[in-house]
């Protein structure tokens, strides 16, 4: 039985000579899943169509086969697209200013969930029970004010600076954990839900009420796409307009799900599109702010350390390391498959944990000989703790020694949880965006060298 109905469409508009928009609307891995995207080349610069095409091809290539967590894959695919656009720009000076904006999703009708990744002023909406809900935020000068309630929809639509965008794909090299680049999340996609992805060629000219009225019509999705595009053209057609609709047509009962925010055969005939437009007139570059350890966190950390009986922070002794049955912890079961770091601009030794690494005997966890290993949580991480030092079931814990060396622990609620008597050595360990670097239930001693916080 068909569980997903797709209907995409695109049009040059009334005032453009070429179409710079791109879209994706295709099956993904199973009949219940689909990959969808709307990509809008940034106009006013030569090569916007090339940037949009590179992004389209990068997304399709990277998502062609499963590589682990879906939302992580979507984020990685956009990073790949970003860095591929930059590589092309470096090889062709005439295209030095090209870039694009995009919204990409994976919709799963069987699991009743969708993951999305978003950069720029394309949009994702969800239509449910007659109500149209905007899921993504506009990364534009006017869009930020509209989303904050400072401007009404009508004021934003006629604002002369509505096309000044704040984030774009292909302007500068990004890492997957850059805080001011990707917007992403996971929300419900229940039976009967309709998702709408669109370029600003629609949202700048057609109001939310007008879109809602058309989605409420009892007609095929293809007819709704045609009417949405016609509405944009009737309102002036000042830009290329692209619309992708997808409906969950499964008979599954609504699932109990928690939404988190921070990623079929088409029933249409796709037109050939030559892609160029001039919709975005200005670009404002933004760089991520430096991460800082707040005074509150520092004070809380110091108080916690000072009140722990039997724990002293002292320099690592110069004596030789004790002879241990040291082994690298085998955490392969907890790690999502590593991605091509050279393409995604990640640290060579970045590892995504699906669950906490548990240590129950003396040993060593260390980075490579050349550089540190970075531990970050996967999107599907099932705990708040990166590393937990635990008792062996049924055995009395000894005062043994755990070495953690040359590691960056990043993005966890708790970095290291010590739940048994042990001597913990931390050597060249950086806690980055970690609320509670080390928590203790039992510990004889903690010896620290080159401990850092960001």
Rosetta blueprint (number, residue, H / E / L):
1 X L
2 X L
3 X L
4 X E
5 X E
6 X E
7 X E
8 X E
9 X E
10 X E
11 X E
12 X L
13 X L
14 X L
15 X L
16 X L
17 X L
18 X L
19 X L
20 X L
21 X E
22 X E
23 X E
24 X E
25 X E
26 X E
27 X E
28 X L
29 X L
30 X L
31 X L
32 X L
33 X E
34 X E
35 X E
36 X E
37 X E
38 X E
39 X E
40 X E
41 X E
42 X L
43 X L
44 X L
45 X L
46 X L
47 X L
48 X H
49 X H
50 X H
51 X H
52 X H
53 X H
54 X H
55 X H
56 X H
57 X H
58 X H
59 X H
60 X H
61 X H
62 X H
63 X L
64 X L
65 X L
66 X L
67 X L
68 X L
69 X L
70 X H
71 X H
72 X H
73 X H
74 X H
75 X H
76 X H
77 X H
78 X H
79 X H
80 X H
81 X H
82 X H
83 X H
84 X H
85 X H
86 X H
87 X H
88 X H
89 X H
90 X H
91 X H
92 X L
93 X H
94 X H
95 X H
96 X L
97 X L
98 X L
99 X L
100 X E
101 X E
102 X E
103 X E
104 X E
105 X E
106 X E
107 X E
108 X E
109 X L
110 X L
111 X L
112 X L
113 X E
114 X E
115 X E
116 X E
117 X E
118 X E
119 X E
120 X L
121 X L
122 X L
123 X E
124 X E
125 X E
126 X E
127 X E
128 X E
129 X L
130 X L
131 X E
132 X E
133 X E
134 X E
135 X L
136 X L
137 X L
138 X L
139 X L
140 X E
141 X H
142 X H
143 X H
144 X H
145 X H
146 X H
147 X H
148 X L
149 X L
150 X L
151 X L
152 X L
153 X H
154 X H
155 X H
156 X H
157 X H
158 X L
159 X L
160 X L
161 X L
162 X L
163 X L
164 X E
165 X E
166 X L
167 X L
168 X L
169 X E
170 X L
171 X L
172 X L
173 X L
174 X L
175 X L
176 X L
177 X L
178 X L
179 X L
180 X L
181 X L
182 X L
183 X E
184 X E
185 X E
186 X E
187 X E
188 X E
189 X L
190 X L
191 X L
192 X L
193 X L
194 X E
195 X E
196 X E
197 X E
198 X E
199 X L
200 X H
201 X H
202 X H
203 X H
204 X L
205 X L
206 X L
207 X L
208 X H
209 X H
210 X H
211 X H
212 X H
213 X H
214 X H
215 X H
216 X L
217 X L
218 X L
219 X L
220 X L
221 X H
222 X H
223 X H
224 X H
225 X H
226 X H
227 X H
228 X H
229 X H
230 X H
231 X H
232 X H
233 X H
234 X H
235 X L
236 X L
237 X L
238 X L
239 X L
240 X L
241 X E
242 X E
243 X E
244 X E
245 X E
246 X E
247 X E
248 X E
249 X L
250 X L
251 X L
252 X L
253 X L
254 X L
255 X L
256 X L
257 X L
258 X L
259 X L
260 X E
261 X L
262 X L
263 X L
264 X L
265 X L
266 X L
267 X L
268 X L
269 X L
270 X L
271 X L
272 X L
273 X L
274 X L
275 X L
276 X L
277 X L
278 X L
279 X L
280 X L
281 X L
282 X E
283 X E
284 X L
285 X L
286 X L
287 X L
288 X L
289 X L
290 X L
291 X L
292 X L
293 X L
294 X L
295 X H
296 X H
297 X H
298 X H
299 X H
300 X H
301 X H
302 X H
303 X H
304 X H
305 X H
306 X H
307 X L
308 X L
309 X L
310 X L
311 X L
312 X L
313 X E
314 X E
315 X E
316 X L
317 X L
318 X L
319 X L
320 X L
321 X L
322 X L
323 X L
324 X L
325 X L
326 X L
327 X L
328 X E
329 X L
330 X L
331 X L
332 X H
333 X H
334 X H
335 X E
336 X L
337 X L
338 X L
339 X L
340 X L
341 X H
342 X H
343 X H
344 X H
345 X L
346 X L
347 X L
348 X L
349 X L
350 X E
351 X E
352 X E
353 X E
354 X L
355 X L
356 X L
357 X E
358 X E
359 X E
360 X L
361 X L
362 X L
363 X E
364 X E
365 X E
366 X E
367 X L
368 X L
369 X L
370 X L
371 X L
372 X L
373 X E
374 X E
375 X E
376 X E
377 X E
378 X L
379 X L
380 X L
381 X L
382 X L
383 X L
384 X L
385 X E
386 X E
387 X E
388 X E
389 X E
390 X L
391 X L
392 X L
393 X L
394 X L
395 X L
396 X L
397 X L
398 X L
399 X L
400 X E
401 X E
402 X E
403 X E
404 X E
405 X E
406 X E
407 X E
408 X E
409 X E
410 X E
411 X L
412 X L
413 X L
414 X E
415 X E
416 X E
417 X E
418 X E
419 X E
420 X L
421 X L
422 X E
423 X E
424 X E
425 X E
426 X E
427 X E
428 X E
429 X E
430 X E
431 X E
432 X E
433 X L
434 X L
435 X L
436 X E
437 X E
438 X E
439 X E
440 X E
441 X E
442 X E
443 X L
444 X L
445 X E
446 X E
447 X E
448 X E
449 X E
450 X L
451 X L
452 X E
453 X E
454 X L
